Amino acid sequence: MSETLHGPGALRTDPMPAWTQHHYGGIETVALANIDVPVPRRGQVLLRPRATALNNGDIRLMRGEPLLVRLAFGLHRPRQSVRGMDAAATVVALGEGVTGLAVGDEVMGELPGGGGLARYAVCPAARLVRRPPGLDPAVAATLPIAGGTAWQALELGGVTDAAATGGSPQRVLVIGASGGVGTFAVQLAAERGAEVWALCGERNRGLVESLGAARSFDYNAVQPGSPELGEGRFDAVLDIAGTAPLRMLRRLARVGGRVVVVSGEGGRVWGPIGRLAAASVLSIGSKRPLRPLAAVAKPDVLAELVGLAVDGRLRPVVERRFPFAEADAALARVADGHVAGKVVVLAE
């Protein structure tokens, strides 16, 4: 493929390879094809991804489920045909009005709606954070959505840095601790001095304990309501798995503690939205409030995560790295639902 710059920040190329889908469905709807290179609009930059991390959100968008998401992302087919929302990339062209970035800069961030499983992608410049030279692109790509969600969950749960505030260490329960968000939540809570308890699969207990969990339990044997967890023991409960009854989750928290509902199972139409709404209703007047989380892209939080990763205080877990030619297999692995940490697709 040829690349030619025409004027400052303008890039013209031949059609690019991309993993695309033209209707909602499973992995069978995704195929490698040649499509036009996207053109950065005002405030956007054109990127060449070096690594793209996959999230459960990519699978939801691929399937178009819950159906309610189609109102925002396309009724009959996804407006953005390329999956992959988290990327570490090189800036190759600038749209009008972009300042503070230059062609050749190494950056990372969340691509709205996707686009990372392609030779080129566009992203608003305001969403991007510079990638330090010592941070592996595959590691950097894991941080925006999963790391950002974990950070925002801890903030919403009132989990503070005990050393910085002079308070007593808090006890935090992470349900769904071995996935992308969970592995970050365990580490970030432990980094704040919390005593972390974790629910995960039996095979991943050693992993979450190595990340900072003081105690771990096999979720097939121990669930909210089990005597091992008791009642009223936790300052914060982070529900990432999204399957436990809300009233049972609330009983886990002490008076004044909080339950953060990060996700949830649900029907094909509403998905987790009904569960998140129910959490809000149950919290009215409660001394153990349930707080639904609607995580958003926060570059300032991403910059904090980058600093922790560079300092070695945050260790993103990458279960497997797939080559670009096997991006469909990477999507299938995430769709399987049992990934420990993150799956990353490397550029050609």
Secondary structure as UniProt FT lines:
FT   STRAND          3..5
FT   TURN            8..9
FT   STRAND          11..13
FT   STRAND          16..20
FT   HELIX           27..29
FT   STRAND          31..35
FT   TURN            42..43
FT   STRAND          44..54
FT   HELIX           56..63
FT   HELIX           67..69
FT   HELIX           70..73
FT   STRAND          86..94
FT   TURN            96..97
FT   TURN            103..104
FT   STRAND          106..110
FT   TURN            112..113
FT   STRAND          121..124
FT   HELIX           125..127
FT   STRAND          129..130
FT   TURN            133..134
FT   HELIX           137..140
FT   TURN            141..142
FT   HELIX           143..147
FT   HELIX           148..156
FT   TURN            157..158
FT   HELIX           162..165
FT   STRAND          171..175
FT   TURN            177..178
FT   HELIX           180..191
FT   TURN            192..193
FT   STRAND          195..200
FT   HELIX           202..204
FT   HELIX           205..210
FT   TURN            211..212
FT   STRAND          213..218
FT   TURN            219..221
FT   TURN            224..225
FT   TURN            227..229
FT   STRAND          234..239
FT   HELIX           246..252
FT   STRAND          253..261
FT   TURN            268..272
FT   HELIX           273..282
FT   TURN            283..285
FT   STRAND          290..292
FT   HELIX           299..310
FT   TURN            311..312
FT   STRAND          318..323
FT   HELIX           324..326
FT   HELIX           327..336
FT   STRAND          342..346
//
